[in-house]
């Protein structure tokens, strides 16, 4: 899980840069890199699932997952576009304060 978190911090901006090249090979490589990072983050979900008793496992995982998905995934395109509009940089959705120093994001 720590490798996935580290990969998410380090590899997101280079993946965005590869996607921005508009080369099909670079886009496929970037997608596989991001797929690897997301697959490493999946261990946390399994740990939470195993902590719950069997009789409430489905409700205990499904309800928070679906509410979080609706709130965050539903508003992600709006927030991403807002960040691009405000900053003028297409890398703005990939940049967080720690990464902005490393990758020169504005």
Backbone bond lengths (Angstrom), bond angles and torsions (degrees), N, CA, C in turn:
res aa  C-N    CA-C-N  psi(-1)  N-CA   C-N-CA  omega(-1)  CA-C   N-CA-C  phi
1 X - - - 1.449 - - 1.519 110.04 -
2 X 1.331 117.43 -36.28 1.462 119.86 178.33 1.525 110.89 -68.24
3 X 1.329 116.72 -35.08 1.463 119.79 177.41 1.526 110.28 -64.54
4 X 1.322 117.22 -38.10 1.457 120.65 177.35 1.516 112.16 -65.91
5 X 1.336 117.11 -40.99 1.461 120.48 178.27 1.515 110.98 -65.75
6 X 1.332 116.40 -43.09 1.464 120.15 177.96 1.527 110.40 -64.32
7 X 1.332 116.38 -41.55 1.459 119.69 177.36 1.517 112.42 -62.98
8 X 1.323 117.25 -37.46 1.466 120.56 178.21 1.519 111.18 -64.57
9 X 1.322 116.91 -38.01 1.466 120.59 179.92 1.524 111.00 -71.32
10 X 1.314 116.97 -43.27 1.463 121.21 -171.49 1.535 112.63 -85.75
11 X 1.319 118.88 -35.06 1.454 120.79 -169.29 1.524 115.58 -98.53
12 X 1.314 119.19 -7.17 1.457 120.26 -176.70 1.526 112.10 -66.76
13 X 1.312 118.31 -48.68 1.463 121.08 -177.69 1.533 111.20 -65.63
14 X 1.351 120.17 -45.73 1.470 117.56 175.91 1.537 112.89 -60.15
15 X 1.333 117.37 -34.42 1.465 119.56 177.15 1.523 110.65 -65.75
16 X 1.328 117.64 -41.33 1.464 120.81 176.17 1.525 110.39 -61.70
17 X 1.320 117.09 -41.28 1.460 120.49 179.20 1.532 111.03 -64.27
18 X 1.328 117.09 -40.02 1.463 120.02 176.68 1.528 111.46 -64.52
19 X 1.318 116.64 -40.95 1.466 120.12 178.72 1.523 110.10 -64.14
20 X 1.320 117.37 -35.00 1.463 121.87 -179.46 1.512 114.28 -70.69
21 X 1.328 118.51 -12.40 1.469 120.23 178.54 1.518 112.54 -73.50
22 X 1.321 117.41 -17.83 1.466 125.02 -179.66 1.528 112.53 63.77
23 X 1.317 116.48 18.94 1.461 121.68 173.59 1.529 107.60 -91.66
24 X 1.319 116.53 130.04 1.459 119.82 -176.50 1.526 111.05 -61.58
25 X 1.313 118.17 -39.60 1.462 121.10 179.42 1.533 110.23 -64.28
26 X 1.327 117.52 -44.15 1.465 121.31 179.41 1.526 111.17 -64.56
27 X 1.311 117.16 -38.53 1.471 120.80 179.19 1.524 110.24 -65.43
28 X 1.325 117.25 -42.46 1.464 120.57 179.41 1.523 110.36 -64.53
29 X 1.341 117.30 -41.91 1.470 120.85 177.25 1.523 110.21 -61.32
30 X 1.329 117.31 -44.63 1.474 121.11 179.59 1.527 111.04 -61.93
31 X 1.318 117.34 -41.61 1.460 120.42 179.78 1.531 111.39 -65.03
32 X 1.333 117.01 -39.44 1.466 119.33 177.62 1.521 111.48 -66.79
33 X 1.329 117.25 -37.41 1.468 120.65 176.90 1.525 109.72 -63.11
34 X 1.326 117.23 -46.13 1.462 120.59 179.68 1.531 111.15 -67.13
35 X 1.325 117.23 -34.68 1.467 120.74 176.13 1.526 110.85 -63.57
36 X 1.318 117.00 -40.51 1.463 120.79 177.57 1.528 110.75 -63.03
37 X 1.329 116.98 -43.27 1.464 120.75 179.74 1.524 110.57 -62.59
38 X 1.322 117.19 -45.04 1.458 120.95 -178.99 1.532 110.73 -65.93
39 X 1.325 117.16 -36.79 1.463 118.98 179.21 1.524 111.55 -67.00
40 X 1.332 117.78 -31.60 1.458 120.36 177.10 1.528 112.04 -72.39
41 X 1.325 117.02 -25.44 1.464 120.63 178.96 1.530 112.40 -79.81
42 X 1.314 118.16 -12.42 1.455 121.78 -177.46 1.518 114.65 -68.99
43 X 1.311 117.84 -17.49 1.471 120.45 -179.18 1.525 111.64 -64.09
44 X 1.306 117.95 -30.88 1.456 121.37 179.29 1.515 112.36 -64.08
45 X 1.337 116.56 -38.70 1.459 120.44 178.77 1.527 110.99 -64.87
46 X 1.309 116.74 -39.27 1.464 119.85 178.85 1.533 110.96 -67.40
47 X 1.320 117.56 -35.11 1.463 120.20 178.75 1.532 110.55 -64.71
48 X 1.325 116.65 -41.89 1.470 120.57 178.21 1.528 109.65 -65.21
49 X 1.307 116.88 -41.45 1.465 121.40 179.86 1.526 111.35 -60.31
50 X 1.297 117.93 -42.12 1.458 121.99 -178.12 1.537 112.80 -72.09
51 X 1.326 117.79 -19.74 1.467 120.70 -179.80 1.523 113.04 -76.28
52 X 1.329 117.51 -21.15 1.464 120.92 -175.46 1.521 111.20 -88.96
53 X 1.337 116.54 145.67 1.471 119.52 175.32 1.533 110.00 -64.94
54 X 1.320 116.45 154.07 1.466 121.93 -173.90 1.528 112.92 -60.52
55 X 1.333 119.09 -34.22 1.464 120.36 -175.73 1.524 113.71 -73.56
56 X 1.322 119.38 -19.50 1.471 121.55 178.26 1.531 112.05 -118.86
57 X 1.306 117.25 9.47 1.467 121.18 -174.64 1.521 112.19 -60.89
58 X 1.322 117.91 -45.68 1.455 120.44 -177.38 1.528 111.27 -64.47
59 X 1.321 117.15 -50.32 1.467 120.70 -179.58 1.518 111.60 -67.09
60 X 1.308 116.81 -37.33 1.457 120.86 -177.92 1.507 113.95 -67.96
61 X 1.325 117.21 -23.39 1.456 120.82 178.40 1.522 111.38 -102.93
62 X 1.319 117.92 -41.27 1.456 121.52 -173.45 1.527 113.04 -69.00
63 X 1.310 117.60 -42.86 1.466 119.47 -177.19 1.532 112.49 -65.06
64 X 1.338 119.83 -52.44 1.465 118.19 178.42 1.531 112.70 -63.33
65 X 1.320 117.34 -36.39 1.463 120.25 179.29 1.523 111.11 -61.36
66 X 1.324 116.67 -48.37 1.461 119.96 -176.75 1.523 112.69 -70.30
67 X 1.317 117.83 -35.44 1.468 119.77 176.51 1.536 110.07 -66.85
68 X 1.325 116.68 -45.47 1.465 119.85 178.67 1.523 111.11 -63.58
69 X 1.314 117.19 -40.14 1.455 120.98 178.77 1.524 111.03 -61.83
70 X 1.322 116.88 -43.95 1.457 120.48 179.96 1.522 111.63 -65.07
71 X 1.323 116.75 -42.30 1.463 120.36 -177.00 1.529 111.29 -71.75
72 X 1.328 117.30 -50.59 1.460 119.91 -172.54 1.522 112.94 -84.91
73 X 1.326 118.48 -44.54 1.460 119.64 179.93 1.530 110.91 -72.35
74 X 1.305 116.62 -30.64 1.452 119.52 179.20 1.512 113.07 -69.38
75 X 1.313 117.63 -32.88 1.464 120.56 -178.76 1.528 113.10 -98.86
76 X 1.330 118.61 -5.81 1.470 121.25 -177.12 1.525 113.20 -58.42
77 X 1.332 120.76 -44.19 1.464 118.65 178.65 1.533 112.87 -63.06
78 X 1.316 116.86 -37.18 1.467 120.02 179.30 1.530 111.17 -66.88
79 X 1.324 116.40 -43.37 1.463 120.63 179.74 1.528 110.22 -67.09
80 X 1.315 117.37 -41.20 1.463 120.85 178.53 1.522 110.84 -61.15
81 X 1.319 117.00 -45.84 1.459 119.65 179.49 1.524 111.37 -65.74
82 X 1.319 117.74 -37.20 1.455 121.16 176.24 1.525 111.13 -61.75
83 X 1.343 116.84 -43.97 1.459 120.46 178.37 1.523 111.69 -62.66
84 X 1.325 117.57 -39.92 1.464 121.09 178.58 1.525 110.12 -67.16
85 X 1.324 117.73 -43.10 1.467 121.46 -179.76 1.520 112.18 -64.49
86 X 1.327 116.49 -42.44 1.466 120.52 -177.33 1.525 111.19 -71.63
87 X 1.338 116.82 -42.92 1.466 119.77 -174.62 1.524 113.04 -88.72
88 X 1.310 117.65 -26.69 1.454 120.86 -175.49 1.519 113.24 78.81
89 X 1.324 118.24 5.28 1.457 122.73 -178.73 1.516 109.81 -111.93
90 X 1.336 116.59 133.52 1.456 120.08 177.09 1.522 111.94 -72.17
91 X 1.323 117.62 -14.09 1.461 121.58 177.42 1.522 113.21 -86.53
92 X 1.298 118.26 -3.53 1.463 121.98 -175.36 1.533 113.72 -55.15
93 X 1.342 121.03 -41.07 1.466 118.55 178.88 1.533 113.51 -65.49
94 X 1.312 117.79 -23.76 1.465 120.85 -179.15 1.517 112.54 -88.30
95 X 1.314 117.74 -14.41 1.463 121.22 -173.20 1.523 111.58 -97.19
96 X 1.312 115.22 128.51 1.452 122.11 170.87 1.518 105.81 -117.20
97 X 1.320 119.94 165.70 1.464 120.00 -176.01 1.528 115.82 -51.13
98 X 1.342 121.14 -43.66 1.471 117.05 178.43 1.522 112.93 -66.10
99 X 1.320 116.66 -37.67 1.464 119.58 -178.25 1.510 112.19 -74.97
100 X 1.318 118.42 -26.06 1.454 120.02 -176.13 1.522 111.48 -62.86
101 X 1.330 117.37 -31.12 1.466 120.05 176.24 1.516 111.51 -72.37
102 X 1.337 116.91 -36.56 1.465 120.26 -177.40 1.521 111.94 -72.24
103 X 1.324 117.19 -42.44 1.450 120.16 -170.42 1.521 112.75 -104.93
104 X 1.307 118.90 -0.27 1.467 120.68 178.32 1.511 113.20 72.05
105 X 1.314 118.35 31.22 1.460 121.37 177.59 1.511 108.92 -72.56
106 X 1.313 116.15 145.67 1.468 118.99 176.11 1.499 110.07 -98.59
